[in-house]
């Protein structure tokens, strides 16, 4: 029998080592499910000012883990825009990409793979003004 809680704890430790201060363990849900967040930027920097200067876009991936994750259930995902993107369509596109990556890694710890796929999307779209959804700007793109 698999110890899901132990697997989840080991994945959290690995994510904390990789993402450092951009990873956080949140309070569990009312049902006791673990919740994590990962702040994702297209470019990395140790200096917060440099991080803001390099990155025109950023998101926070919010993860809720079902009791049987990773073996039998996919994580419950939510994408929150931190900087430079419009919730519709960018937030929706990112959530779809995250869910596709989770499904592709079903049965395995997959949060790093999801975060990396989202980081790649952000890197491809790291330009100012994506949060301006006015008709004029959209026509000029």
N, C-alpha and C positions, 0 to 999 in steps of 0.2 A: 504494500500500500504506500502510495506517495504522500510525503509530508508537504503539502502545498504551502503551508505557512513558512516552513524552512526554506523552500525554493524561493518564495517571494522575498524573504529576508536576505538571502544571498544575492538576488538580483538587485535589491535596493542598495546593498553595500557596493556592488560593482558599479551601479549608476552613480552613486555618490563619489566614488573614486574617479570616474570619468568626467562627470559634469561639475564636480566640486560645489561651489555655492549656487550654481544654476539648477541644482536638484534639491528637492525638499520633500520630506515625509510629512504629510498633513494629518490632521486628526482623522481617525476612522469615521466612517459613516455611522448613522444610527444603528445599522445592522451589524456593525463591527468590521466592515470591509476596509482594507487598507486603501489609502489615497496618497498619490504622489503627484508632484508637479515638476516639470522640466522647462526651464526658460531656454528657448532655442533662438540662436542668432546665426546668420549666415557666415560671419567671420568671428574669430575668437581674438581676444586681447585680455591681458591681465589688468590693464588700466581701465577703470570704468569710463573715463572721458574718451579714451581711444575707442572703446567698444561702441559708444554712442556715435562717434564720428564715422566709423567704418560701416556701420549698419543702419540702413534706412528702413529696414523691416525687422520685426521680431514677433515671436509668438510665445505663448505658454501652453504646453501640453498638459492637460489635467487627466490623470489616470485613476480609475477606480477598479480595484481588482476583485473579481468574483472569487468566491471561496475556493473553487477548483482550478483557478488560473495557476500555472500555464497549461497543464495537461489536458483539461477538458473544456475550458471556457476561454474566450477572448477577453481582453481588457475592455472596459467601458471608457471611451475616449471623448474628450471635449477639447476644442482648440479655442483659446482666447487670444485675441489680437493685442499685442503690447505696443506695437509701433508700425506705422506706415502702410497698413493694409486696410481694405474695406471688408467688413464682415461678410457681405454678399458682393461678389462671388468668391473672394479669396478665402475667407474662413471656411466656406463650404467645400471649396476645392481641396484645401488642406485636410479637412476632416475625412473626405473621401480617400485621399492618398493614405492617411494614417490607418483607416479601416482596411484598405486593400493590403497594406503591408502586414497588419496584424493577421489577416486571413491567410496570407502567404506563409506566415510563420506559425500557423496553428499548432499547438502542442509544445511549443518551445518558448522560453523567455524571449520576448520580442520588443521590449520597450526601447532598447538601444537602436534596433533596426528601424523602428518607427521614427524615432527622433532623427536619425541620420537621413532617412528619406525626406523628412520635412525640412531639415537643414539644407539639403540639396535643392529643394524647391525654392527656399528662401534665397539661396545663393544665386539661382537663375533669375530671380526677381528682385534683387537688391538694388533698387533705384528709388529715388524720391518721388513722391506724388501719387503713389498707388492708392492712397487713401482718399484721394480726390475723385469722387464718383460723379461729378457734374457732367452734364451732357456734352458740354464744350470739350472738356478734357478727354472724355471717352472718344469723341469723334476725331480728336487730334492724335490719338494713339495709333 
